[in-house]
Each structure stands twice: as structure tokens, then as C-alpha cells.
Amino acid sequence: MSLEERNLDEFRRQIDPALFRDDPLATALHSYDATNEFFFPAGVVRPRNAEDVQNVVTAANRCRLPLVPRGAGTGFSGGSLPVKGGVVLDFLGMNRLLDLDEESMTALVEPGLITLHLQEAATGAGLFYPPDPASLKTCTLGGNVAENSGGPRCVKYGVTRDYVLVIDAITGDGRALSAGKATLKNRAGYNLKDLLIGSEGTLAVFHRFLLKLIPKPETQLLFLAFFRDFDLATGMVNRLMRSGISPSSLEFMDEFAIRAVEQHARFGLPLEYQALLLIEIDGRADEIPHLRKTAEACLAGNASEIRVAEHRADQEALWEIRRKTSPALRAFGNRKANEDIVVPRKHIPAALRGLRDLGQRKSLNLICFGHIGDGNIHVNIMYDDTVPGEQARVDAAIEEIFDLVNRFSGAVSGEHGIGIAKIRYLPRNLDRTGYDLMRSLKQLFDPNGILNPNKMFY
């Protein structure tokens, strides 16, 4: 019997056996995520409550067994993959909305709750939970907090971090921790809550959150603007912001993304343009006419064609163009290198021009789209990994992409996280002291290194 088998056998004796599965179907279903990488766990545990979570973490710590927290497995960085074997801690069984307090405008939730389900419940109460990752129909709030997920609306409303008030968790060595307060201000000690957000399951296992809700905007207006000149589109971001417009979403697609979507879904999109912007404005009904005039004045003379959707059904039809982008790219290769870089807003035009030049210089299917309003650009290289030398060519291009990010003082990930996908690029993106302190924090929270090992850091 191997060491892992002995440890697993001891682990099973210390937890409720009803929680554990190691049949081929269970391990296969927890072996992959959106990266299309595969690592099979030795088993899967699905806890029912906070007590189960603490018992499982404590047992894994005693047995020195790797433990990998997992929501729906929709991540693009490999953060929920059991790269060192061990046990996957599956939170889909802890999926309740425990309380929605309309007076306090808060929601108490378990980590397995689907993001869309919280949004729907909040809307039913006349409230709003803004974070909207692309996978919101399937992703879980626990995964959102672990990755600090964003989405189109974060240009105005911020990311998941901005809506987390309290995290109840178990540290890697089995200690119960409640980080944060149910208050809008909190200067009591170090901000452990924000440290846990985005930690990708490496510091603690979350079992409950108190989330902030806000009043629901009365109405929305959506612009679809096409540009014959790429630079006019990328320069429009700062121009809109300086005019006093605060878009709730500001999305970008380059000409290659437009062509891919049209080939995939036949929306009737014009193909002579180099870029498009989707600009959503929301707020009170009485302020929308003024905002509309301001936006139209900004776009005039720069955009070659403008469409405006006032009604929800028409807006949903336009949003489908953006939502179809990622699946449409599959026509250009059997593999996708998917990077979610972010740069300061003032550097957006230069960064996108540098990416465009890289694709042309290297003859790559390099396609850009994403959350241009906050500088978060999704850079996709589609390729065929069966072609000799193609993987090496793409890897070299990715190195250049991250060199560009560092040159513009950006970050190697805006929302997807580090996981295993960007682990080798992180040291160059951070200063040495900061990187070393992060590794020290990992040791402090998880002294035996059982939580999501080999993620984020070497």
C-alpha cells in the first residue's frame, strides 16, 4: 500500500463515511475544469454543513492528505484541479440561501449556491447583486470568492470582493475563522477577509458568506457601436469616462472576434469593421435621457454605426453577441490559450495595439475581447496542438504577452486567477518581497501544505 493509500484509508476512518466517494464516475467528474487539463483525485467528499467541513479539514491535516476545494469547476486557471491527488472537497451539496435580509440589504449564503440563483432572489426583493462572471448560470459563490470573480458589470460596480462582508472558514490546520464584520466600515485589526478573497483555496476552506446587496437600478440602456478604425474604439474608453459617463458595462470585441461570432451564430453583423463596443448605462429613469445624449455625443464622429437598445428583450439580443464569443473561437483551433490580462486604463490603446501587432508578427490566430472598461482584456490564441512546433510557438507568444503586461504595470490575471496556468508568470509580475510574504502567509494559514497544493506558488 502506497503512502497516499495509507493516508486515505486513515482519513476515511476519521470522517463520516457517507460523505466519501471514490468510484470511477465521481473521480472522473472532479478531474477537470475549463482548462481541459485532467488530474484524478483519490476520492471526493461532499460536506453537508460547517461541522462536516471542519471535520474533513482536520482529518486531512492529521493525515497529511491534499485537499482541494471545488465549486462547479468552471475556472480557467486550474485552481480546482487535484494536481497532487488527494481528495476533492465538493461544495455543491452546501447550496442554500440561508437568509435574505431586505432591511440590511444582505444575503447569508453557503458556498455552493449558484451565482445566478442569488441574483434572481435579490431581484425578487427589489435588490441587486452585481458580480456577473460569464459562467454565472453554473458557477458558485464559493468559487467566485476564491477567485475574486468579476464580469462585465465590474467597471461600475466592482468585483466580488466589494460585496463580501464576512467569510466563515476553516484554516488549513483546522481552526475556525470568521473574517470581517456585518458593517460597511471596519478598521478592527488586519483585513483578513480581503486576504482570503482571491486566495484560490490555498489558505482556508470557506463554508459561509455574508454578502452585501444594493438597490436595483431602475432601467438600462445599451449601445452597440462599430468602428472602422481599431484605435478609435480603444481610445473611446477614456473619452467616455472623462465625459462623465460611468457605464455599468463596457465590452470590446476586435474584428477577429466579430467574424468568429458571425460565422458561429449568424447575427447579421457587418464584417467591415475593426472593432465594436457594447456600452451599457443604467440608473434612475429620469437621468437616462441625459446620459444617452452624452454618450451619443461622444460616439459621434468616431463610431461608424451605432445601435441603441432600450427594451430588455432587445438588450438581451445584443448581449448574446458578446456571450457567443468564447464558444465561437473553437472554429479556429482545437486548443485555446486563454489569458485575462489587465492594464491601467490609460494604457489600454497601447496594450491592445501591442497585442494586435504580436498576432500579425507571429501569424497567430490572436483574438481579443473582454472588459475593456476596466482594462481587463481576454487574449485568446487559437491553435492546433497536433502541428509540430505549434505549442512551442504559442508558449513563446504568451511570454511576450506577459512581458507587455509588465511593461505597462499591469497584472497577469484580472479575474481568472493564477492556479496552475499562470504559476510560472507570477514571480515576474510581483516584487520579490511581496511574493515572499505571500508564500509566508500560505505557511501561516496552512502549515502542513494540504490546502490546494502546487497552486499560485512554486
C-alpha positions in Angstrom: 0.0 0.0 0.0 1.4 3.4 -1.0 1.7 6.3 1.4 -1.3 8.1 -0.2 -3.4 4.9 0.1 -2.5 4.6 3.8 -3.2 8.2 4.4 -6.5 7.9 2.5 -7.5 4.9 4.5 -6.8 6.7 7.8 -8.7 9.8 6.5 -11.8 7.7 5.7 -11.8 6.3 9.2 -11.9 9.8 10.7 -14.8 11.3 8.7 -18.5 10.3 8.2 -18.2 7.5 5.5 -21.5 8.8 3.9 -19.6 11.9 2.7 -16.9 10.0 0.8 -16.9 8.5 -2.8 -14.0 7.1 -4.7 -15.8 5.3 -7.6 -14.6 6.0 -11.1 -17.5 8.2 -12.0 -17.1 10.5 -9.0 -13.3 10.9 -9.5 -13.7 11.4 -13.3 -16.3 14.2 -12.8 -13.9 16.0 -10.4 -10.8 15.6 -12.5 -11.1 18.6 -14.9 -12.2 22.2 -15.3 -12.4 24.7 -18.2 -8.6 24.5 -18.8 -9.2 21.0 -20.3 -6.4 19.6 -18.1 -7.1 16.3 -16.2 -5.9 15.3 -12.7 -7.8 12.5 -11.0 -8.4 12.7 -7.2 -8.2 9.7 -4.9 -11.6 10.5 -3.7 -14.4 13.1 -3.3 -16.0 14.4 -0.2 -19.3 16.3 -0.3 -20.0 18.0 3.1 -23.5 18.9 4.3 -22.7 21.6 6.8 -20.0 23.6 8.6 -19.3 20.8 11.1 -18.6 18.4 8.2 -16.2 20.9 6.7 -14.2 21.3 9.9 -14.1 17.5 10.4 -12.9 16.9 6.9 -10.2 19.6 7.0 -9.0 18.4 10.4 -8.8 14.8 9.3 -7.0 15.8 6.1 -4.5 17.8 8.1 -3.8 14.9 10.5 -3.3 12.5 7.6 -1.3 14.9 5.5 -3.7 14.4 2.6 -4.0 17.0 -0.1 -7.5 18.7 0.0 -8.8 20.6 -3.0 -11.9 22.8 -2.5 -14.2 22.9 -5.6 -17.4 24.6 -6.7 -18.7 23.9 -10.2 -15.3 23.5 -11.8 -15.8 26.4 -14.3 -12.4 28.0 -13.7 -9.9 28.8 -16.4 -6.7 28.6 -14.3 -6.8 25.0 -12.9 -7.5 26.3 -9.4 -9.8 23.4 -8.5 -7.7 20.6 -10.1 -6.2 17.9 -7.8 -2.7 18.1 -9.2 -1.3 16.3 -6.3 -4.1 13.7 -6.0 -5.7 13.6 -2.6 -9.3 14.5 -2.0 -11.6 17.0 -3.7 -13.9 18.8 -1.3 -17.1 19.3 -3.4 -19.4 22.1 -2.1 -22.3 21.6 -4.5 -24.3 20.0 -1.6 -24.0 23.2 0.5 -26.0 25.4 -1.8 -28.6 27.2 0.3 -29.6 30.8 0.5 -29.8 30.9 4.3 -31.2 34.4 4.7 -32.0 37.4 2.5 -32.4 40.5 4.8 -34.1 43.2 2.8 -33.8 45.8 5.6 -30.0 45.3 6.0 -29.6 44.5 2.2 -27.5 41.4 2.9 -27.6 37.8 1.9 -26.3 34.9 4.0 -25.2 32.1 1.7 -23.4 28.8 1.5 -20.5 28.4 -0.9 -22.3 26.0 -3.3 -25.1 28.4 -4.2 -25.2 29.2 -7.9 -24.4 32.9 -8.6 -27.5 33.4 -10.8 -29.8 32.0 -8.1 -28.6 34.7 -5.7 -29.1 37.3 -8.4 -32.6 36.1 -9.0 -33.5 36.1 -5.3 -32.1 39.6 -4.9 -34.1 40.9 -7.9 -37.2 39.4 -6.5 -36.7 41.5 -3.4 -36.0 44.7 -5.4 -32.3 44.4 -4.7 -29.2 43.8 -6.8 -26.1 41.5 -6.6 -23.8 43.0 -9.4 -20.9 40.5 -9.9 -21.7 38.7 -13.2 -19.0 36.3 -14.3 -19.6 34.7 -17.7 -20.4 31.3 -16.1 -22.9 32.8 -13.6 -25.6 30.3 -14.6 -23.4 27.4 -13.3 -20.6 28.9 -11.2 -20.8 29.0 -7.4 -20.4 31.9 -5.0 -17.6 29.9 -3.2 -15.7 29.7 -6.4 -16.4 33.4 -7.1 -15.0 34.4 -3.7 -12.0 32.1 -4.0 -11.1 33.7 -7.4 -12.5 37.2 -6.7 -14.5 36.9 -9.9 -15.5 39.9 -12.0 -17.6 40.2 -15.2 -18.9 43.0 -17.4 -20.5 45.0 -14.7 -17.4 45.4 -12.6 -16.4 48.5 -14.5 -19.0 50.4 -12.5 -19.9 48.1 -9.6 -16.7 46.4 -8.7 -15.7 42.8 -8.3 -16.8 40.0 -5.8 -14.5 41.5 -3.1 -16.7 44.6 -3.0 -19.7 42.6 -1.9 -18.2 40.3 0.7 -18.8 41.4 4.3 -18.0 38.2 6.3 -16.3 34.9 5.5 -16.7 31.9 7.8 -13.9 29.5 7.1 -11.7 26.7 8.4 -7.9 27.3 8.1 -5.6 24.7 6.7 -4.7 23.4 10.2 -8.4 23.1 11.1 -9.1 26.3 13.1 -12.5 28.0 12.7 -12.2 31.6 11.5 -14.8 34.4 11.0 -13.2 37.2 9.0 -15.0 40.5 8.5 -18.0 42.3 10.1 -21.6 42.9 9.1 -20.8 46.6 8.8 -20.0 48.9 5.9 -16.9 50.2 7.8 -14.4 48.0 9.7 -10.9 49.1 10.9 -10.6 46.5 13.6 -7.2 44.9 13.0 -5.8 43.4 9.8 -8.2 42.9 6.9 -8.1 39.1 6.9 -11.3 38.9 4.9 -9.8 40.6 1.9 -6.7 38.4 2.2 -8.9 35.3 1.9 -10.8 36.6 -1.1 -8.9 35.5 -4.2 -6.7 33.1 -2.3 -7.9 30.2 -4.6 -8.5 27.7 -1.7 -4.8 27.8 -0.6 -5.3 29.5 2.8 -8.7 28.3 4.2 -11.9 26.5 3.2 -15.0 28.7 3.1 -18.3 27.4 4.4 -20.5 30.6 4.7 -20.6 34.2 3.4 -22.5 37.3 4.3 -22.8 39.3 1.1 -23.8 42.9 0.5 -26.7 43.8 -1.8 -27.5 47.2 -3.3 -30.7 48.8 -4.7 -31.6 47.6 -8.1 -31.1 50.2 -10.9 -34.4 51.4 -12.4 -33.5 51.0 -16.0 -30.7 50.3 -18.6 -29.8 51.5 -22.0 -27.4 49.5 -24.3 -25.3 50.9 -27.2 -23.7 48.7 -29.8 -21.1 50.8 -31.6 -19.0 49.7 -34.6 -15.6 51.3 -35.5 -13.8 51.2 -38.8 -10.6 52.2 -37.0 -9.3 50.0 -34.2 -7.6 52.9 -32.4 -10.8 54.9 -32.3 -12.5 52.1 -30.5 -9.8 51.6 -27.9 -9.5 55.3 -27.3 -13.2 55.7 -26.7 -12.9 54.2 -23.2 -11.1 57.1 -21.6 -13.2 59.6 -23.6 -16.4 58.2 -22.3 -15.2 58.2 -18.7 -13.9 61.8 -19.0 -17.3 62.9 -20.3 -19.0 61.9 -17.0 -20.4 58.6 -18.3 -20.0 55.7 -15.8 -21.0 52.7 -17.9 -22.3 49.7 -16.0 -20.6 47.6 -18.7 -18.1 48.5 -21.4 -17.2 45.5 -23.5 -14.8 45.2 -26.5 -14.5 42.8 -29.5 -11.9 43.0 -32.2 -12.5 42.3 -35.8 -11.5 38.6 -35.5 -13.9 38.1 -32.6 -16.7 39.8 -34.7 -16.0 37.5 -37.6 -15.9 34.4 -35.4 -19.2 35.2 -33.8 -20.9 35.9 -37.1 -19.6 32.6 -38.5 -20.8 30.8 -35.4 -24.2 32.3 -34.8 -25.2 34.3 -37.9 -26.3 37.5 -36.2 -26.0 39.5 -39.4 -23.0 41.5 -38.1 -21.2 43.8 -40.5 -17.7 42.4 -41.2 -16.0 45.6 -42.5 -15.3 47.0 -39.0 -12.1 46.6 -36.9 -13.9 46.6 -33.5 -17.1 47.0 -31.6 -18.0 48.3 -28.2 -21.0 47.3 -26.1 -21.8 50.1 -23.7 -24.5 49.7 -21.1 -25.7 52.6 -19.0 -28.0 52.2 -16.0 -29.5 54.3 -13.3 -32.7 56.2 -12.5 -35.2 56.6 -15.3 -35.0 60.4 -15.1 -31.3 60.5 -15.7 -31.0 58.1 -18.6 -32.1 60.7 -21.3 -29.2 63.0 -20.3 -26.7 60.1 -20.2 -27.9 58.9 -23.6 -27.3 62.3 -25.2 -23.8 62.5 -23.6 -22.9 59.0 -24.8 -24.2 59.7 -28.3 -22.2 62.9 -28.5 -19.0 61.0 -27.5 -19.6 58.3 -30.1 -20.5 60.7 -32.9 -17.7 61.2 -35.4 -15.8 58.1 -34.0 -18.2 55.2 -34.4 -19.3 54.4 -37.9 -22.5 52.7 -36.9 -24.5 52.9 -33.6 -27.4 50.8 -32.5 -29.4 51.6 -29.3 -31.5 49.0 -27.4 -34.0 50.5 -24.9 -36.1 47.4 -24.1 -34.8 44.4 -22.2 -35.5 41.9 -25.0 -33.5 43.9 -27.5 -30.7 44.3 -25.0 -30.5 40.6 -24.4 -30.3 40.0 -28.1 -27.3 42.3 -28.3 -25.7 40.8 -25.3 -25.9 37.4 -27.0 -23.3 38.7 -29.5 -20.8 39.1 -26.6 -21.8 35.8 -24.9 -21.2 33.8 -28.0 -17.6 35.0 -28.4 -15.8 32.3 -26.4 -17.6 29.3 -27.9 -17.3 30.8 -31.4 -13.5 30.7 -31.2 -13.4 26.9 -31.3 -13.7 27.1 -35.1 -10.1 28.4 -35.2 -8.3 25.6 -33.5 -8.6 22.6 -31.2 -6.7 24.4 -28.4 -7.1 27.8 -26.8 -4.5 29.7 -24.8 -6.8 32.0 -22.8 -5.2 34.9 -20.9 -7.1 37.5 -18.9 -4.5 40.3 -18.6 -5.3 43.7 -17.1 -3.6 47.0 -17.6 -4.2 50.6 -16.2 -7.0 52.2 -18.2 -4.7 54.9 -19.7 -2.6 52.1 -21.3 -5.5 50.2 -23.0 -4.9 51.6 -26.5 -1.2 50.9 -26.5 -1.6 47.5 -24.9 -4.2 46.4 -27.5 -2.1 47.7 -30.3 0.8 45.7 -29.0 -1.3 42.6 -28.9 -2.6 43.2 -32.4 1.0 43.7 -33.6 2.1 40.5 -31.9 -0.6 38.4 -33.6 0.3 39.8 -37.0 4.1 39.5 -36.5 3.8 35.8 -35.3 1.0 34.9 -37.8 -1.2 33.7 -34.9 -5.0 33.4 -34.5 -4.8 36.0 -31.7 -8.3 37.3 -30.8 -9.0 40.0 -28.2 -12.3 40.8 -26.4 -13.4 41.5 -22.9 -13.9 44.1 -20.2 -12.2 47.0 -21.8 -13.8 49.5 -19.4 -11.5 48.4 -16.6 -8.6 47.3 -18.7 -9.3 43.6 -18.4 -8.6 42.1 -21.9 -9.2 38.5 -22.7 -6.4 37.4 -25.1 -7.0 34.2 -26.9 -4.7 32.3 -29.2 -6.4 29.5 -31.1 -4.1 26.8 -32.5 -3.8 23.1 -33.4 -1.5 21.3 -30.9 -1.1 18.4 -33.3 1.0 20.6 -35.6 4.7 20.1 -34.8 6.3 23.0 -33.0 2.9 24.9 -32.6 2.8 24.5 -28.9 6.3 26.0 -28.5 5.3 28.9 -30.8 2.3 29.7 -28.7 4.3 29.4 -25.4 6.8 31.9 -26.8 3.9 34.3 -27.7 2.4 34.0 -24.2 5.8 35.0 -22.8 5.7 38.2 -24.9 2.1 38.9 -23.8 3.2 38.9 -20.2 6.3 41.0 -21.0 3.8 43.5 -22.4 1.7 43.4 -19.3 4.7 44.0 -17.1 5.8 46.9 -19.3 2.5 48.6 -18.7 2.4 47.9 -15.0 -0.5 45.5 -15.4 -1.4 42.2 -13.8 -1.2 38.7 -15.3 -4.8 38.0 -14.3 -7.8 40.2 -13.8 -10.3 37.6 -12.7 -9.4 34.0 -13.8 -6.7 33.6 -11.1 -3.3 32.0 -11.1 -3.9 28.3 -10.3 -1.5 26.2 -12.3 -2.0 28.1 -15.5 0.0 31.2 -14.6 2.1 29.9 -11.7 5.4 30.5 -13.6 4.5 34.0 -14.6 3.5 35.3 -11.2 7.1 35.9 -9.7 7.9 38.3 -12.5 4.6 40.2 -12.1 5.2 40.9 -8.4 8.1 42.4 -6.5 10.3 39.9 -4.7 9.3 41.0 -1.1 5.6 40.8 -1.9 6.0 37.3 -3.5 7.9 36.0 -0.4 5.4 37.4 2.0 2.6 35.7 0.2 4.4 32.4 0.5 4.9 33.1 4.2 1.2 33.7 4.6 0.5 30.3 3.0 2.7 28.7 5.6 1.0 30.5 8.4 -2.6 29.5 7.4 -1.7 26.0 6.1 1.5 24.8 7.9 1.3 21.3 6.6 0.6 22.4 3.0 -2.5 20.3 2.5 -4.8 23.0 1.0 -4.8 23.1 -2.8 -1.0 22.4 -3.0 1.0 23.5 -6.0 -1.3 26.4 -6.8 -0.3 30.0 -7.2 3.3 29.5 -5.9 6.1 27.1 -6.7 
